[in-house]
Amino acid sequence: MLAYLIRRFFAVIVMLLVITLVTFGIFFLFPKMIGTDPALYFVGKQSDPAAIEGIRQKMGLDDPILVQFGKFVVGLVAGRTYANGSDVTQCAAPCFGYSFKTEQEVWPLLTDWLPVTLSLAAGAVVLWVIGGVATGVISALKRGTVLDRSAMGIALAGVSLPIYFTGMLAIALFSDQLGWFGRPEASFAADPGSWFNGMILPWISLAFLYAAMYARLTRATMLEVLNEDYIRTARAKGLTEPVVIGKHAMRSTMTPILTVLGLDLGALMGGAVLTEYTFSLHGLGYSAVRAISDHDLPVILGITLISAFFVVAANLVVDLLYAVIDPRVRLS
C-alpha cells in the first residue's frame, strides 16, 4: 500500500507539471501563434506602445516559452521578481502571477476566493450524496412503484432545470417572499449563524441538480447489482435484507458513484460558476468570469491551475477509497 501511495504521489506531481506546462503554453504561446501580443492581456488593448513594451520586458515575454515556464515554476516555490529597470515588482511564493490590472498578487486573491467556493462545495456535496444515494437505493428497492416513479420524475426535473432557474426561484420564494432564509452576505468569522442561514439556499439549489443525477446513477447501478449471483447467494444463506443491501450490494454500488463524485467534486472546487453568480458568491467561479471579461490573464491562469489541482487531488482520494470500499481492489 505504501508503494502504491508513493507511485500515485509522484504520478500526481508529474500530472500537475504537465497540466501547468500545457496551460501555460495555451496562455502565453498560443496568442503569439495567432498574431496576438500576450502583453496586451496584461495592460489592456488601449494602452500605449511604451506601456506594452514595458510589460513585455518586465514579464520576460520575449524569452523562449520554456524559459518563461521555468521562471513561472520557480516562482511557485521561491517567489519571483518582475523588473524593468527601476520598475520592480515583488511576488512572494507561491507566485501564481501578478495582476497588473488590479496591481495585486494572484495568490492572495485566490486565498480570498477559495474559502467561499470550498464552503459552497462542502455543504452541497453532503446534501447531494446523502439525498441522491438514499433516493436511488429506495427507488431500486421499490422498483415500479409510485414511490419509484415519483422519485425518478423529480430527479428528471432536477437534471433538466438549470441552476440559475432553480436558484432564482428559491431566492424569490424562500428569501424574498417567505423570508425563511437570508442572502449569503455575512462571513463565517463575523457571524456564523447568519453565514449558515445565507448558505442554505445555495447549498440546496446546487445539491438538487447533482442529487438528481446521483439518484438516477445509484438506482441503475443498484438494480444491476441486485441481479448478481453473490446477492442471490447471500439471500439464500439466510442473511437479512438490510445486511444484504447495506453490507454487500452497497459496496459494489458505491464504486461508480465514487468515480463520478471525484470528478464532480474536483471540478466544483474550481468554482461553481452559475451558482456563485446566481447567489452573488465571490468565489473562484464568479471571479473567473470577471477575470475573463476583464482579460486579466494572470488571474485566469491561477484559477485554472487551482481547478486542475483539485480535480487531480480528488481523483487521487477516490482511488484510495476504492481499496476501502471494494476488497477486490485491495487484492489486486
BALOBA-1460 file (C-alpha; in Angstrom, 3 decimals):
// residues 332
<rec num="1" residu="m" x="0.000" y="0.000" z="0.000"/>
<rec num="2" residu="l" x="2.864" y="2.360" z="0.826"/>
<rec num="3" residu="a" x="4.491" y="1.682" z="-2.537"/>
<rec num="4" residu="y" x="1.173" y="2.368" z="-4.252"/>
<rec num="5" residu="l" x="0.820" y="5.667" z="-2.391"/>
<rec num="6" residu="i" x="4.343" y="6.724" z="-3.393"/>
<rec num="7" residu="r" x="3.697" y="5.857" z="-7.045"/>
<rec num="8" residu="r" x="0.406" y="7.729" z="-7.043"/>
<rec num="9" residu="f" x="2.000" y="10.735" z="-5.349"/>
<rec num="10" residu="f" x="4.731" y="11.029" z="-7.978"/>
<rec num="11" residu="a" x="2.161" y="10.460" z="-10.726"/>
<rec num="12" residu="v" x="0.138" y="13.371" z="-9.352"/>
<rec num="13" residu="i" x="3.221" y="15.624" z="-9.357"/>
<rec num="14" residu="v" x="4.029" y="14.700" z="-12.963"/>
<rec num="15" residu="m" x="0.406" y="15.207" z="-13.979"/>
<rec num="16" residu="l" x="0.299" y="18.655" z="-12.373"/>
<rec num="17" residu="l" x="3.549" y="19.661" z="-14.112"/>
<rec num="18" residu="v" x="2.167" y="18.535" z="-17.475"/>
<rec num="19" residu="i" x="-1.099" y="20.386" z="-16.859"/>
<rec num="20" residu="t" x="0.826" y="23.501" z="-15.827"/>
<rec num="21" residu="l" x="3.003" y="23.324" z="-18.949"/>
<rec num="22" residu="v" x="0.037" y="22.845" z="-21.288"/>
<rec num="23" residu="t" x="-1.975" y="25.590" z="-19.593"/>
<rec num="24" residu="f" x="0.974" y="27.966" z="-19.612"/>
<rec num="25" residu="g" x="1.548" y="27.261" z="-23.293"/>
<rec num="26" residu="i" x="-2.100" y="27.940" z="-24.126"/>
<rec num="27" residu="f" x="-1.992" y="31.294" z="-22.368"/>
<rec num="28" residu="f" x="1.441" y="32.503" z="-23.492"/>
<rec num="29" residu="l" x="2.357" y="30.594" z="-26.671"/>
<rec num="30" residu="f" x="-0.981" y="30.311" z="-28.451"/>
<rec num="31" residu="p" x="-1.574" y="34.114" z="-28.606"/>
<rec num="32" residu="k" x="1.754" y="34.514" z="-30.422"/>
<rec num="33" residu="m" x="0.800" y="31.769" z="-32.871"/>
<rec num="34" residu="i" x="-2.333" y="33.679" z="-33.880"/>
<rec num="35" residu="g" x="-0.507" y="37.013" z="-34.064"/>
<rec num="36" residu="t" x="-1.610" y="38.496" z="-30.727"/>
<rec num="37" residu="d" x="0.798" y="40.078" z="-28.264"/>
<rec num="38" residu="p" x="0.361" y="38.471" z="-24.786"/>
<rec num="39" residu="a" x="1.364" y="41.794" z="-23.228"/>
<rec num="40" residu="l" x="-1.995" y="43.206" z="-24.311"/>
<rec num="41" residu="y" x="-3.717" y="40.861" z="-21.830"/>
<rec num="42" residu="f" x="-1.724" y="42.407" z="-19.000"/>
<rec num="43" residu="v" x="-2.162" y="46.096" z="-19.765"/>
<rec num="44" residu="g" x="-5.253" y="46.242" z="-21.983"/>
<rec num="45" residu="k" x="-5.683" y="46.795" z="-25.703"/>
<rec num="46" residu="q" x="-5.993" y="50.570" z="-25.335"/>
<rec num="47" residu="s" x="-2.567" y="51.045" z="-23.718"/>
<rec num="48" residu="d" x="0.167" y="52.998" z="-25.456"/>
<rec num="49" residu="p" x="3.118" y="51.160" z="-27.099"/>
<rec num="50" residu="a" x="5.532" y="52.260" z="-24.366"/>
<rec num="51" residu="a" x="3.405" y="50.630" z="-21.656"/>
<rec num="52" residu="i" x="3.061" y="47.446" z="-23.697"/>
<rec num="53" residu="e" x="6.829" y="47.276" z="-24.270"/>
<rec num="54" residu="g" x="7.441" y="47.905" z="-20.560"/>
<rec num="55" residu="i" x="5.205" y="44.993" z="-19.566"/>
<rec num="56" residu="r" x="6.818" y="42.780" z="-22.200"/>
<rec num="57" residu="q" x="10.252" y="43.454" z="-20.716"/>
<rec num="58" residu="k" x="9.036" y="43.209" z="-17.128"/>
<rec num="59" residu="m" x="7.287" y="39.875" z="-17.670"/>
<rec num="60" residu="g" x="10.047" y="38.459" z="-19.863"/>
<rec num="61" residu="l" x="7.568" y="37.768" z="-22.660"/>
<rec num="62" residu="d" x="10.348" y="37.928" z="-25.277"/>
<rec num="63" residu="d" x="12.095" y="34.932" z="-23.705"/>
<rec num="64" residu="p" x="11.591" y="31.435" z="-25.160"/>
<rec num="65" residu="i" x="8.435" y="29.782" z="-23.857"/>
<rec num="66" residu="l" x="10.362" y="27.131" z="-21.908"/>
<rec num="67" residu="v" x="12.406" y="29.847" z="-20.171"/>
<rec num="68" residu="q" x="9.190" y="31.650" z="-19.236"/>
<rec num="69" residu="f" x="7.720" y="28.400" z="-17.958"/>
<rec num="70" residu="g" x="10.827" y="27.688" z="-15.892"/>
<rec num="71" residu="k" x="10.606" y="31.105" z="-14.250"/>
<rec num="72" residu="f" x="6.928" y="30.532" z="-13.530"/>
<rec num="73" residu="v" x="7.568" y="27.143" z="-11.857"/>
<rec num="74" residu="v" x="10.442" y="28.574" z="-9.804"/>
<rec num="75" residu="g" x="8.164" y="31.425" z="-8.780"/>
<rec num="76" residu="l" x="5.649" y="28.938" z="-7.414"/>
<rec num="77" residu="v" x="8.303" y="27.673" z="-4.999"/>
<rec num="78" residu="a" x="10.612" y="30.608" z="-4.328"/>
<rec num="79" residu="g" x="8.714" y="33.710" z="-5.421"/>
<rec num="80" residu="r" x="9.545" y="35.980" z="-8.320"/>
<rec num="81" residu="t" x="10.716" y="39.489" z="-9.114"/>
<rec num="82" residu="y" x="9.295" y="41.343" z="-12.110"/>
<rec num="83" residu="a" x="11.744" y="44.071" z="-13.121"/>
<rec num="84" residu="n" x="12.140" y="46.561" z="-15.943"/>
<rec num="85" residu="g" x="14.917" y="48.914" z="-14.983"/>
<rec num="86" residu="s" x="13.907" y="50.736" z="-11.820"/>
<rec num="87" residu="d" x="10.344" y="49.414" z="-12.079"/>
<rec num="88" residu="v" x="10.443" y="46.405" z="-9.746"/>
<rec num="89" residu="t" x="7.509" y="44.317" z="-8.501"/>
<rec num="90" residu="q" x="7.941" y="41.547" z="-5.938"/>
<rec num="91" residu="c" x="5.707" y="38.475" z="-5.945"/>
<rec num="92" residu="a" x="6.047" y="36.266" z="-2.872"/>
<rec num="93" residu="a" x="5.915" y="32.477" z="-3.018"/>
<rec num="94" residu="p" x="3.776" y="30.781" z="-4.109"/>
<rec num="95" residu="c" x="3.733" y="33.234" z="-7.001"/>
<rec num="96" residu="f" x="0.899" y="32.370" z="-9.396"/>
<rec num="97" residu="g" x="1.491" y="35.651" z="-11.187"/>
<rec num="98" residu="y" x="0.831" y="39.328" z="-10.698"/>
<rec num="99" residu="s" x="-2.263" y="41.138" z="-11.922"/>
<rec num="100" residu="f" x="-1.070" y="44.446" z="-13.281"/>
<rec num="101" residu="k" x="-4.683" y="45.479" z="-13.850"/>
<rec num="102" residu="t" x="-5.573" y="45.271" z="-10.164"/>
<rec num="103" residu="e" x="-1.942" y="45.681" z="-9.004"/>
<rec num="104" residu="q" x="-2.260" y="42.640" z="-6.757"/>
<rec num="105" residu="e" x="-0.585" y="39.263" z="-6.486"/>
<rec num="106" residu="v" x="-2.758" y="36.410" z="-7.718"/>
<rec num="107" residu="w" x="-2.211" y="34.032" z="-4.774"/>
<rec num="108" residu="p" x="-3.731" y="36.325" z="-2.084"/>
<rec num="109" residu="l" x="-6.729" y="36.802" z="-4.366"/>
<rec num="110" residu="l" x="-7.122" y="33.038" z="-4.730"/>
<rec num="111" residu="t" x="-6.957" y="32.527" z="-0.966"/>
<rec num="112" residu="d" x="-9.701" y="35.136" z="-0.534"/>
<rec num="113" residu="w" x="-11.998" y="33.460" z="-3.063"/>
<rec num="114" residu="l" x="-11.208" y="29.819" z="-2.286"/>
<rec num="115" residu="p" x="-12.989" y="29.589" z="1.128"/>
<rec num="116" residu="v" x="-16.235" y="30.747" z="-0.493"/>
<rec num="117" residu="t" x="-16.069" y="28.009" z="-3.114"/>
<rec num="118" residu="l" x="-14.978" y="25.386" z="-0.569"/>
<rec num="119" residu="s" x="-17.855" y="26.206" z="1.776"/>
<rec num="120" residu="l" x="-20.340" y="26.039" z="-1.102"/>
<rec num="121" residu="a" x="-18.959" y="22.724" z="-2.355"/>
<rec num="122" residu="a" x="-18.675" y="21.116" z="1.095"/>
<rec num="123" residu="g" x="-22.264" y="21.858" z="2.105"/>
<rec num="124" residu="a" x="-23.702" y="20.873" z="-1.262"/>
<rec num="125" residu="v" x="-21.787" y="17.591" z="-1.556"/>
<rec num="126" residu="v" x="-23.060" y="16.376" z="1.820"/>
<rec num="127" residu="l" x="-26.649" y="17.088" z="0.785"/>
<rec num="128" residu="w" x="-26.470" y="15.629" z="-2.693"/>
<rec num="129" residu="v" x="-24.597" y="12.446" z="-1.736"/>
<rec num="130" residu="i" x="-26.933" y="11.639" z="1.162"/>
<rec num="131" residu="g" x="-30.089" y="12.659" z="-0.688"/>
<rec num="132" residu="g" x="-29.156" y="11.284" z="-4.091"/>
<rec num="133" residu="v" x="-27.801" y="7.919" z="-2.960"/>
<rec num="134" residu="a" x="-30.648" y="7.331" z="-0.494"/>
<rec num="135" residu="t" x="-33.249" y="8.192" z="-3.136"/>
<rec num="136" residu="g" x="-31.587" y="5.933" z="-5.691"/>
<rec num="137" residu="v" x="-31.409" y="2.978" z="-3.306"/>
<rec num="138" residu="i" x="-35.044" y="3.343" z="-2.231"/>
<rec num="139" residu="s" x="-36.170" y="3.643" z="-5.851"/>
<rec num="140" residu="a" x="-34.267" y="0.494" z="-6.798"/>
<rec num="141" residu="l" x="-35.757" y="-1.470" z="-3.898"/>
<rec num="142" residu="k" x="-39.255" y="-0.160" z="-4.714"/>
<rec num="143" residu="r" x="-38.897" y="-0.577" z="-8.465"/>
<rec num="144" residu="g" x="-42.055" y="0.090" z="-10.439"/>
<rec num="145" residu="t" x="-43.989" y="1.574" z="-7.523"/>
<rec num="146" residu="v" x="-45.452" y="5.061" z="-7.257"/>
<rec num="147" residu="l" x="-42.539" y="5.999" z="-4.990"/>
<rec num="148" residu="d" x="-40.031" y="4.935" z="-7.621"/>
<rec num="149" residu="r" x="-41.767" y="6.819" z="-10.431"/>
<rec num="150" residu="s" x="-42.224" y="9.937" z="-8.306"/>
<rec num="151" residu="a" x="-38.586" y="9.981" z="-7.205"/>
<rec num="152" residu="m" x="-37.291" y="9.489" z="-10.754"/>
<rec num="153" residu="g" x="-39.687" y="12.174" z="-12.025"/>
<rec num="154" residu="i" x="-38.296" y="14.656" z="-9.516"/>
<rec num="155" residu="a" x="-34.778" y="13.539" z="-10.433"/>
<rec num="156" residu="l" x="-35.504" y="14.148" z="-14.115"/>
<rec num="157" residu="a" x="-36.715" y="17.649" z="-13.262"/>
<rec num="158" residu="g" x="-33.578" y="18.264" z="-11.216"/>
<rec num="159" residu="v" x="-31.335" y="17.236" z="-14.099"/>
<rec num="160" residu="s" x="-33.327" y="19.267" z="-16.635"/>
<rec num="161" residu="l" x="-33.762" y="22.551" z="-14.763"/>
<rec num="162" residu="p" x="-30.733" y="24.883" z="-14.926"/>
<rec num="163" residu="i" x="-29.245" y="26.120" z="-11.682"/>
<rec num="164" residu="y" x="-29.959" y="29.773" z="-12.437"/>
<rec num="165" residu="f" x="-33.669" y="28.941" z="-12.724"/>
<rec num="166" residu="t" x="-33.933" y="26.906" z="-9.521"/>
<rec num="167" residu="g" x="-31.649" y="29.341" z="-7.726"/>
<rec num="168" residu="m" x="-33.603" y="32.450" z="-8.672"/>
<rec num="169" residu="l" x="-36.872" y="30.657" z="-7.899"/>
<rec num="170" residu="a" x="-35.561" y="29.690" z="-4.453"/>
<rec num="171" residu="i" x="-34.443" y="33.268" z="-3.760"/>
<rec num="172" residu="a" x="-37.786" y="34.736" z="-4.835"/>
<rec num="173" residu="l" x="-39.865" y="32.233" z="-2.864"/>
<rec num="174" residu="f" x="-37.930" y="31.353" z="0.283"/>
<rec num="175" residu="s" x="-35.912" y="34.528" z="0.766"/>
<rec num="176" residu="d" x="-37.902" y="37.443" z="-0.660"/>
<rec num="177" residu="q" x="-41.477" y="36.200" z="-0.157"/>
<rec num="178" residu="l" x="-41.380" y="33.930" z="2.887"/>
<rec num="179" residu="g" x="-38.242" y="35.329" z="4.490"/>
<rec num="180" residu="w" x="-37.133" y="31.920" z="5.766"/>
<rec num="181" residu="f" x="-33.546" y="32.273" z="4.579"/>
<rec num="182" residu="g" x="-31.254" y="35.251" z="4.129"/>
<rec num="183" residu="r" x="-28.799" y="36.168" z="1.397"/>
<rec num="184" residu="p" x="-25.192" y="34.885" z="1.626"/>
<rec num="185" residu="e" x="-23.681" y="38.175" z="2.762"/>
<rec num="186" residu="a" x="-22.116" y="37.579" z="6.198"/>
<rec num="187" residu="s" x="-18.778" y="35.789" z="6.593"/>
<rec num="188" residu="f" x="-18.364" y="32.764" z="8.838"/>
<rec num="189" residu="a" x="-15.853" y="34.549" z="11.065"/>
<rec num="190" residu="a" x="-18.065" y="37.610" z="11.560"/>
<rec num="191" residu="d" x="-21.409" y="35.879" z="12.145"/>
<rec num="192" residu="p" x="-21.562" y="32.048" z="11.842"/>
<rec num="193" residu="g" x="-25.346" y="31.944" z="12.296"/>
<rec num="194" residu="s" x="-26.079" y="34.447" z="9.535"/>
<rec num="195" residu="w" x="-23.482" y="32.794" z="7.311"/>
<rec num="196" residu="f" x="-25.114" y="29.377" z="7.725"/>
<rec num="197" residu="n" x="-28.593" y="30.790" z="7.123"/>
<rec num="198" residu="g" x="-27.416" y="32.562" z="3.987"/>
<rec num="199" residu="m" x="-25.707" y="29.458" z="2.574"/>
<rec num="200" residu="i" x="-28.704" y="27.134" z="2.894"/>
<rec num="201" residu="l" x="-30.320" y="28.165" z="-0.406"/>
<rec num="202" residu="p" x="-27.082" y="27.929" z="-2.441"/>
<rec num="203" residu="w" x="-26.401" y="24.514" z="-0.926"/>
<rec num="204" residu="i" x="-29.894" y="23.203" z="-1.660"/>
<rec num="205" residu="s" x="-30.012" y="24.662" z="-5.184"/>
<rec num="206" residu="l" x="-26.655" y="23.166" z="-6.149"/>
<rec num="207" residu="a" x="-27.354" y="19.872" z="-4.373"/>
<rec num="208" residu="f" x="-30.732" y="19.499" z="-6.126"/>
<rec num="209" residu="l" x="-29.001" y="19.396" z="-9.507"/>
<rec num="210" residu="y" x="-26.350" y="16.861" z="-8.503"/>
<rec num="211" residu="a" x="-28.610" y="14.769" z="-6.244"/>
<rec num="212" residu="a" x="-30.894" y="14.157" z="-9.207"/>
<rec num="213" residu="m" x="-28.007" y="12.762" z="-11.264"/>
<rec num="214" residu="y" x="-26.724" y="10.638" z="-8.374"/>
<rec num="215" residu="a" x="-30.198" y="9.251" z="-7.693"/>
<rec num="216" residu="r" x="-30.528" y="8.037" z="-11.277"/>
<rec num="217" residu="l" x="-26.981" y="6.607" z="-11.279"/>
<rec num="218" residu="t" x="-27.484" y="4.871" z="-7.912"/>
<rec num="219" residu="r" x="-30.803" y="3.349" z="-8.983"/>
<rec num="220" residu="a" x="-29.392" y="1.974" z="-12.233"/>
<rec num="221" residu="t" x="-26.282" y="0.558" z="-10.527"/>
<rec num="222" residu="m" x="-28.236" y="-0.912" z="-7.615"/>
<rec num="223" residu="l" x="-30.671" y="-2.675" z="-9.955"/>
<rec num="224" residu="e" x="-27.739" y="-4.221" z="-11.805"/>
<rec num="225" residu="v" x="-26.011" y="-5.314" z="-8.576"/>
<rec num="226" residu="l" x="-29.177" y="-6.867" z="-7.133"/>
<rec num="227" residu="n" x="-29.223" y="-9.299" z="-10.060"/>
<rec num="228" residu="e" x="-25.686" y="-10.546" z="-9.376"/>
<rec num="229" residu="d" x="-25.105" y="-14.146" z="-8.249"/>
<rec num="230" residu="y" x="-23.447" y="-13.211" z="-4.963"/>
<rec num="231" residu="i" x="-26.530" y="-11.231" z="-3.913"/>
<rec num="232" residu="r" x="-28.756" y="-14.262" z="-4.559"/>
<rec num="233" residu="t" x="-26.254" y="-16.396" z="-2.644"/>
<rec num="234" residu="a" x="-26.335" y="-14.025" z="0.329"/>
<rec num="235" residu="r" x="-30.116" y="-14.169" z="0.412"/>
<rec num="236" residu="a" x="-30.091" y="-17.976" z="0.055"/>
<rec num="237" residu="k" x="-27.789" y="-18.203" z="3.073"/>
<rec num="238" residu="g" x="-30.500" y="-16.515" z="5.143"/>
<rec num="239" residu="l" x="-28.970" y="-13.076" z="5.561"/>
<rec num="240" residu="t" x="-31.454" y="-10.351" z="6.376"/>
<rec num="241" residu="e" x="-32.319" y="-7.813" z="3.678"/>
<rec num="242" residu="p" x="-30.647" y="-4.875" z="5.490"/>
<rec num="243" residu="v" x="-27.406" y="-6.872" z="5.662"/>
<rec num="244" residu="v" x="-27.651" y="-7.915" z="2.013"/>
<rec num="245" residu="i" x="-28.248" y="-4.351" z="0.858"/>
<rec num="246" residu="g" x="-26.018" y="-2.486" z="3.330"/>
<rec num="247" residu="k" x="-23.031" y="-4.810" z="3.501"/>
<rec num="248" residu="h" x="-22.948" y="-6.455" z="0.075"/>
<rec num="249" residu="a" x="-24.915" y="-4.519" z="-2.532"/>
<rec num="250" residu="m" x="-23.881" y="-1.036" z="-1.422"/>
<rec num="251" residu="r" x="-20.170" y="-1.801" z="-1.711"/>
<rec num="252" residu="s" x="-20.419" y="-2.517" z="-5.419"/>
<rec num="253" residu="t" x="-22.928" y="0.266" z="-5.940"/>
<rec num="254" residu="m" x="-20.650" y="2.913" z="-4.408"/>
<rec num="255" residu="t" x="-17.714" y="2.253" z="-6.757"/>
<rec num="256" residu="p" x="-19.093" y="4.094" z="-9.837"/>
<rec num="257" residu="i" x="-20.609" y="6.731" z="-7.554"/>
<rec num="258" residu="l" x="-17.180" y="7.447" z="-6.079"/>
<rec num="259" residu="t" x="-15.731" y="7.749" z="-9.584"/>
<rec num="260" residu="v" x="-18.274" y="10.374" z="-10.589"/>
<rec num="261" residu="l" x="-18.023" y="12.092" z="-7.195"/>
<rec num="262" residu="g" x="-14.283" y="12.566" z="-7.614"/>
<rec num="263" residu="l" x="-14.762" y="14.274" z="-10.970"/>
<rec num="264" residu="d" x="-17.712" y="16.380" z="-9.831"/>
<rec num="265" residu="l" x="-16.170" y="17.474" z="-6.550"/>
<rec num="266" residu="g" x="-12.818" y="18.283" z="-8.142"/>
<rec num="267" residu="a" x="-14.483" y="20.372" z="-10.842"/>
<rec num="268" residu="l" x="-16.731" y="22.049" z="-8.275"/>
<rec num="269" residu="m" x="-13.724" y="23.086" z="-6.195"/>
<rec num="270" residu="g" x="-12.577" y="25.082" z="-9.197"/>
<rec num="271" residu="g" x="-15.716" y="27.155" z="-8.965"/>
<rec num="272" residu="a" x="-19.445" y="26.597" z="-9.339"/>
<rec num="273" residu="v" x="-19.830" y="29.420" z="-11.837"/>
<rec num="274" residu="l" x="-23.618" y="29.546" z="-12.251"/>
<rec num="275" residu="t" x="-24.365" y="29.016" z="-8.564"/>
<rec num="276" residu="e" x="-21.874" y="31.641" z="-7.447"/>
<rec num="277" residu="y" x="-23.179" y="34.138" z="-9.969"/>
<rec num="278" residu="t" x="-26.818" y="33.433" z="-9.100"/>
<rec num="279" residu="f" x="-26.271" y="33.990" z="-5.388"/>
<rec num="280" residu="s" x="-23.521" y="36.647" z="-5.765"/>
<rec num="281" residu="l" x="-20.939" y="34.481" z="-4.027"/>
<rec num="282" residu="h" x="-17.481" y="35.856" z="-4.776"/>
<rec num="283" residu="g" x="-15.749" y="32.505" z="-5.133"/>
<rec num="284" residu="l" x="-13.412" y="31.115" z="-7.774"/>
<rec num="285" residu="g" x="-16.139" y="30.623" z="-10.386"/>
<rec num="286" residu="y" x="-17.558" y="34.130" z="-10.010"/>
<rec num="287" residu="s" x="-14.074" y="35.639" z="-10.079"/>
<rec num="288" residu="a" x="-13.073" y="33.568" z="-13.118"/>
<rec num="289" residu="v" x="-15.916" y="35.057" z="-15.157"/>
<rec num="290" residu="r" x="-14.958" y="38.556" z="-14.043"/>
<rec num="291" residu="a" x="-11.307" y="37.922" z="-14.908"/>
<rec num="292" residu="i" x="-12.245" y="36.608" z="-18.361"/>
<rec num="293" residu="s" x="-14.378" y="39.674" z="-19.076"/>
<rec num="294" residu="d" x="-11.524" y="41.912" z="-17.884"/>
<rec num="295" residu="h" x="-8.901" y="39.917" z="-19.850"/>
<rec num="296" residu="d" x="-6.926" y="39.506" z="-16.621"/>
<rec num="297" residu="l" x="-4.603" y="36.739" z="-17.803"/>
<rec num="298" residu="p" x="-2.658" y="36.019" z="-14.557"/>
<rec num="299" residu="v" x="-5.887" y="35.590" z="-12.565"/>
<rec num="300" residu="i" x="-7.367" y="33.276" z="-15.222"/>
<rec num="301" residu="l" x="-4.179" y="31.205" z="-15.231"/>
<rec num="302" residu="g" x="-4.131" y="30.974" z="-11.430"/>
<rec num="303" residu="i" x="-7.768" y="29.850" z="-11.192"/>
<rec num="304" residu="t" x="-7.203" y="27.303" z="-13.979"/>
<rec num="305" residu="l" x="-4.231" y="25.750" z="-12.177"/>
<rec num="306" residu="i" x="-6.054" y="25.647" z="-8.827"/>
<rec num="307" residu="s" x="-9.012" y="23.962" z="-10.513"/>
<rec num="308" residu="a" x="-6.727" y="21.386" z="-12.140"/>
<rec num="309" residu="f" x="-5.079" y="20.679" z="-8.787"/>
<rec num="310" residu="f" x="-8.420" y="19.940" z="-7.134"/>
<rec num="311" residu="v" x="-9.506" y="17.618" z="-9.952"/>
<rec num="312" residu="v" x="-6.265" y="15.622" z="-9.732"/>
<rec num="313" residu="a" x="-6.323" y="15.567" z="-5.915"/>
<rec num="314" residu="a" x="-9.968" y="14.474" z="-5.787"/>
<rec num="315" residu="n" x="-9.288" y="11.586" z="-8.155"/>
<rec num="316" residu="l" x="-6.315" y="10.512" z="-6.032"/>
<rec num="317" residu="v" x="-8.537" y="10.393" z="-2.956"/>
<rec num="318" residu="v" x="-11.135" y="8.387" z="-4.888"/>
<rec num="319" residu="d" x="-8.503" y="5.851" z="-5.958"/>
<rec num="320" residu="l" x="-7.540" y="5.369" z="-2.308"/>
<rec num="321" residu="l" x="-11.164" y="4.997" z="-1.242"/>
<rec num="322" residu="y" x="-11.659" y="2.214" z="-3.780"/>
<rec num="323" residu="a" x="-9.485" y="-0.041" z="-1.619"/>
<rec num="324" residu="v" x="-11.609" y="0.738" z="1.426"/>
<rec num="325" residu="i" x="-14.954" y="0.038" z="-0.236"/>
<rec num="326" residu="d" x="-14.144" y="-2.802" z="-2.641"/>
<rec num="327" residu="p" x="-11.994" y="-5.704" z="-1.316"/>
<rec num="328" residu="r" x="-11.224" y="-6.764" z="-4.893"/>
<rec num="329" residu="v" x="-9.136" y="-3.600" z="-5.328"/>
<rec num="330" residu="r" x="-7.057" y="-4.451" z="-2.240"/>
<rec num="331" residu="l" x="-6.408" y="-7.947" z="-3.589"/>
<rec num="332" residu="s" x="-5.294" y="-6.624" z="-6.952"/>
